[in-house]
């Protein structure tokens, strides 16, 4: 069955015992993804940094990009 193994053991009723025991070894943990707009991002852009990863602490990925919705709204306001 495609998908997370934490659900397979609850959905597939005729799962072989060996598979059920193997699935019991998988653990699930929550994951939070958030998009955060920051005002002081230009220093990263000037350094040529468009994305990075770090290990340790809270979070592990950063991506710098322009907000398309803001540009569209500004264009609409000018018209």
PLY file of the C-alpha trace (Angstrom):
ply
format ascii 1.0
element vertex 79
property float x
property float y
property float z
element edge 78
property int vertex1
property int vertex2
end_header
0.00 0.00 0.00
1.39 3.41 -0.95
1.48 6.01 1.79
2.73 6.35 5.30
3.40 3.03 6.98
1.82 4.27 10.20
-1.57 4.06 8.51
-1.03 0.81 6.60
-1.04 -1.30 9.75
-4.49 0.08 10.59
-6.03 -0.19 7.12
-4.79 -3.49 5.69
-6.62 -6.12 7.74
-4.92 -9.19 6.24
-1.39 -7.86 6.69
1.01 -10.73 7.47
2.21 -10.83 11.07
5.83 -10.25 10.03
4.81 -7.08 8.20
2.64 -5.93 11.09
5.58 -6.37 13.49
7.86 -4.45 11.11
5.32 -1.63 10.82
5.16 -1.48 14.62
8.79 -0.27 14.53
7.88 2.89 12.60
7.09 5.95 14.62
5.37 9.10 13.56
6.22 12.57 14.76
4.51 15.86 14.04
5.96 18.29 11.54
5.16 21.97 11.24
5.75 23.88 8.02
5.33 27.64 8.03
5.81 30.44 5.53
7.03 33.53 7.29
7.41 36.96 5.70
10.30 39.00 7.05
11.20 42.61 6.39
14.97 42.33 6.78
15.76 39.82 4.01
17.71 42.01 1.58
21.09 41.24 3.14
20.58 37.58 2.24
19.59 38.51 -1.32
22.66 40.77 -1.69
24.89 37.90 -0.57
23.40 35.78 -3.35
21.70 33.47 -0.88
18.46 32.09 -2.26
18.19 29.06 0.03
20.12 27.28 2.76
19.93 24.44 5.26
21.25 24.25 8.78
21.35 21.45 11.30
20.45 21.91 14.94
18.04 24.24 16.64
14.58 25.12 15.46
13.92 24.81 11.75
16.26 23.59 9.06
15.57 25.36 5.77
15.33 28.90 4.48
14.32 30.13 1.05
14.44 33.75 -0.13
11.97 34.63 -2.86
9.92 37.54 -4.05
6.24 37.57 -3.18
4.26 37.40 -6.44
0.96 38.25 -4.75
2.38 41.55 -3.52
3.53 42.52 -7.02
0.14 41.64 -8.48
-1.67 43.64 -5.81
0.60 46.67 -6.40
-0.02 46.51 -10.16
-3.76 46.28 -9.53
-3.66 49.30 -7.19
-1.87 51.40 -9.83
-4.50 50.70 -12.48
0 1
1 2
2 3
3 4
4 5
5 6
6 7
7 8
8 9
9 10
10 11
11 12
12 13
13 14
14 15
15 16
16 17
17 18
18 19
19 20
20 21
21 22
22 23
23 24
24 25
25 26
26 27
27 28
28 29
29 30
30 31
31 32
32 33
33 34
34 35
35 36
36 37
37 38
38 39
39 40
40 41
41 42
42 43
43 44
44 45
45 46
46 47
47 48
48 49
49 50
50 51
51 52
52 53
53 54
54 55
55 56
56 57
57 58
58 59
59 60
60 61
61 62
62 63
63 64
64 65
65 66
66 67
67 68
68 69
69 70
70 71
71 72
72 73
73 74
74 75
75 76
76 77
77 78
